[in-house]
Amino acid sequence: MGLTRLALGLFVIIATVLILSYTQAVLLPFVMALIVWYMIRLVQVRIKRITINGRVLPRWLRGTLAFASIAGVLSLFLSLLISNINNVAGVLPHYEQNLSAMRAQVEQLTGFDLGRKLDIYLRGMDVGKVLTLMLNALTSLLGNGTLVLIYVAFIMLEERHAREKLLAMHNGAGIERTREMLERVDASLSHYVTLKTGMSLLTGVVSYIALLIIGVDFAFFWAMLIFLLNYIPTVGSLVATVFPALVAAVQFGSFGPALWVLGSVGTVQLLVGNMLEPRLMGNSLNVSPLVVLLALAFWGWLWGIVGMFLSVPITVVLVLVMAQIPSTRWVAVLLSEKGRLNGGAS
């Protein structure tokens, strides 16, 4: 019996991974729509606090205002990002002449002929190609924008009847347990998204000021990139620190500005990401750091960069849902941070 259940579990896991992989083109726009819908929902909750003559705004007006605000912010952000990527990609070829200055510095500091190897490494890195790939990915997202907006509109329409459907599905039995689980999922995701956005914004703004002081070209673009990549656990903050430092080295033809970028942006990432954010986040996510890294690798392999952004929310939802199912509770305990669920001992 135990082997049968194990074999069945492995079959379900393999089948799920294959389905998620082969239906990526269909699922990703819908997943993006769910993200946009959830952001709209968070804005709606904030708008609901606004009263006129003691009355809250009508639900349809709250939804319209939230939809318009999120759509406007995302459109502005993506358009600025794409425009800056084009500008950076166009300027990078002019930085190549600074590589000779960097070669001279390396030879002077080390006394070895490491300049040629450094030159080959920096040229082989092809930062322009990386930016072009990033631009293509963003353009692809914009190409699916219409489909995403259609999905969002229908999700918002379905949301009105969610309560009735939930009651009909359970027929009165177990409704409180399901509602409690959904409330926990909503509270955890809301806390994570709100706090992560605030911390990423703080990191981006402070890094922008530091890059302006150092004199790095396209400081606003690097700040936007830092803000965006901070949603990717661990790896994102590392890339967001190293990438502008490498470009600063090529821009100035010297390692001095690159070290200043590494020091300043790295310090901001360390203070915000490793000290301030964990203190504010607390144990609300209740997911093991090792599991976060494994989830990042898995979802990145499965769905690319979009999967990396979604790795933490998906893992949090899985832990909360499996904790409510007796047969999968042990899996939730393994994925949790300290082996405790819902604040109690496992």
Buried (B, 14 or more C-beta within 10 A) or exposed (E): EEEEEEEEEEEEEEEEEEEBEEEBEEBBBBBBBBBBBBBBBBBBEEBEEEEEEEEEBEEEEBBBBBBEBBBEEBEEEBEEBBEBBEBBBEBBEEBEEBBEEBBEBBBEEEEEEBBEEBBEEBEEEEBBEEBBEBBEEBEEBBEBBEBBBEBBEEBBEEBEEEEEEEEEEBEEEEBEEBBEBBEBBBEBBBBBBEBBBBBBEBBBBBBBBBBEEBEBBBBEBBBBBBBBBBBBBEBBBEBBBBBBBBBBBBBBBBBEBBBBBBBBBBBBBEBBBEEBBEEEBEEBBBBBEEBBBBBBBBBBEBBEBBBBBBBBBBBBBBBBBBBBEEEBEEBBBEBBBEEEBBEEEB
